[in-house]
Amino acid sequence: MNTAVIYYSLEGNMDLVARKIGENEAVDLFRLIPQKEYPTGKISKYFWGGKSVTFGERPKLTNPTIDLDHYEVLVIGTPIWAGTWTPPLNTFLHDYSITGKKIILTATHLGGGADKCFEKMKDKSQWKYDYWHISV
Ligand SMILES: Cc1cc2nc3c(=O)[nH]c(=O)nc-3n(C[C@H](O)[C@H](O)[C@H](O)COP(=O)(O)O)c2cc1C
């Protein structure tokens, strides 16, 4: 089945996971890139990333339109920020309809929040999905 991995990564952990999944030839990778990337400074990333997630922002992305018709399976990948998914995923989920796809959620995190994040997604949607998460 054709699979797209649609993901955001600020510091490379989710990118590493996505690339690993992408070693399968039926898999295409789409890394979401905000027009204005978040800073990676030790404090500034928590300040600006935390603010953005708290306010439910939908940052503009630089990605060309993704033709989802081509894919039966979507792997949606995000780092956990403040117990939830990252703002670039908000933009993606707002801009695209993903109904009718098999959804697999995956997240990287420092140890907390993925279960809550996935539960929140489940509550918000009628998706049927599997998930796994990876602590990095
Ligand atoms: C703004 C911000 C908030 C975060 N909040 C959490 C959190 O609630 N729980 C957690 O386990 N890790 C949290 N982290 C850590 C990241 O989820 C973790 O380092 C992740 O692997 C980063 O993925 P990336 O390298 O693809 O950006 C946070 C990181 C940032 C920048």
The ligand as a Gaussian input file, in Angstrom:
#p B3LYP/6-31G(d) Opt

LIG

0 1
 C        8.301000      23.533000      22.958000
 C        8.648000      22.110000      23.362000
 C        7.799000      21.420000      24.218000
 C        8.072000      20.074000      24.555000
 N        7.186000      19.416000      25.371000
 C        7.429000      18.099000      25.675000
 C        6.487000      17.347000      26.472000
 O        5.430000      17.841000      26.872000
 N        6.797000      16.057000      26.770000
 C        7.957000      15.457000      26.322000
 O        8.174000      14.295000      26.641000
 N        8.849000      16.129000      25.546000
 C        8.610000      17.432000      25.205000
 N        9.508000      18.112000      24.400000
 C       10.683000      17.410000      23.878000
 C       10.490000      16.894000      22.429000
 O        9.219000      16.256000      22.268000
 C       11.571000      15.866000      22.068000
 O       12.842000      16.384000      22.280000
 C       11.421000      15.381000      20.631000
 O       12.156000      14.183000      20.461000
 C       11.917000      16.431000      19.620000
 O       11.724000      15.956000      18.299000
 P       12.491000      16.629000      17.065000
 O       13.967000      16.434000      17.304000
 O       12.008000      15.888000      15.850000
 O       12.117000      18.091000      17.031000
 C        9.242000      19.441000      24.058000
 C       10.113000      20.157000      23.213000
 C        9.819000      21.471000      22.853000
 C       10.749000      22.235000      21.927000

